[in-house]
């Protein structure tokens, strides 16, 4: 038996396997339970800002922010800057 095979036997199922099994069961919170959280980068924002939007807007907004690796606040700032420039 190779060292890698022996190590696999000792460690049990991989994190990816555990998460995918939980996701197929439809339980995201269980899938993420016990997983170390990635450190978030600081944005130096101190004022909370919340509002209600349609589900369609929320889905679109989050997808765009994720695809462009932007924080939600960063995307909002960019949107406001563009709106100011185009509305004058």
C-alpha positions as CSV (number, residue, x, y, z in Angstrom):
1,X,0.0,0.0,0.0
2,X,1.4,3.4,-1.0
3,X,1.8,6.2,1.6
4,X,-0.9,8.2,-0.2
5,X,-3.4,5.3,0.0
6,X,-2.6,4.8,3.7
7,X,-3.1,8.5,4.3
8,X,-6.5,8.5,2.5
9,X,-7.6,5.6,4.7
10,X,-6.8,7.6,7.9
11,X,-8.3,10.9,6.9
12,X,-11.7,9.6,5.9
13,X,-14.0,11.3,3.4
14,X,-12.7,14.5,1.9
15,X,-14.3,17.9,2.7
16,X,-15.6,18.1,-0.9
17,X,-17.3,14.7,-0.5
18,X,-18.9,15.8,2.8
19,X,-20.1,19.1,1.3
20,X,-21.4,17.5,-1.9
21,X,-23.3,14.8,0.1
22,X,-24.9,17.5,2.3
23,X,-25.8,19.6,-0.7
24,X,-27.5,16.7,-2.5
25,X,-29.5,16.3,0.7
26,X,-30.5,20.0,0.3
27,X,-28.9,21.2,3.5
28,X,-26.5,24.0,2.9
29,X,-26.1,24.9,6.6
30,X,-25.1,21.4,7.4
31,X,-22.7,21.4,4.5
32,X,-20.9,24.4,5.7
33,X,-20.9,23.5,9.4
34,X,-17.5,23.0,10.9
35,X,-15.8,24.4,7.8
36,X,-13.1,27.1,8.5
37,X,-14.2,30.5,7.3
38,X,-12.1,32.3,4.8
39,X,-10.8,35.6,6.1
40,X,-12.6,38.5,4.5
41,X,-10.8,41.5,3.3
42,X,-11.5,44.8,5.1
43,X,-13.5,47.5,3.4
44,X,-13.3,50.2,6.2
45,X,-17.0,50.8,6.1
46,X,-18.7,51.7,9.3
47,X,-22.3,52.6,8.5
48,X,-24.8,49.8,8.0
49,X,-27.0,50.2,4.9
50,X,-29.9,48.0,4.2
51,X,-33.0,48.0,2.0
52,X,-35.5,45.7,0.4
53,X,-35.3,44.7,-3.2
54,X,-37.0,42.2,-5.5
55,X,-35.7,38.6,-5.6
56,X,-34.7,39.1,-9.2
57,X,-32.6,42.2,-8.4
58,X,-31.0,40.4,-5.5
59,X,-30.1,37.4,-7.6
60,X,-28.7,39.6,-10.4
61,X,-26.8,41.9,-8.0
62,X,-25.2,39.0,-6.1
63,X,-24.2,37.1,-9.3
64,X,-22.6,40.2,-10.8
65,X,-20.7,41.0,-7.6
66,X,-19.5,37.4,-7.3
67,X,-18.4,37.2,-11.0
68,X,-16.5,40.4,-10.7
69,X,-15.0,39.7,-7.3
70,X,-16.6,42.8,-5.7
71,X,-18.0,43.3,-2.3
72,X,-21.7,44.4,-2.3
73,X,-20.7,47.8,-1.0
74,X,-18.1,48.2,-3.7
75,X,-20.6,47.4,-6.4
76,X,-23.1,49.9,-4.9
77,X,-20.4,52.6,-4.9
78,X,-19.6,51.9,-8.5
79,X,-23.2,52.0,-9.4
80,X,-23.7,55.3,-7.7
81,X,-20.7,56.8,-9.4
82,X,-21.9,55.7,-12.8
83,X,-25.4,57.0,-12.1
84,X,-24.1,60.4,-11.1
85,X,-22.0,60.6,-14.3
86,X,-24.8,59.6,-16.6
87,X,-27.6,61.6,-15.0
88,X,-26.0,65.0,-15.3
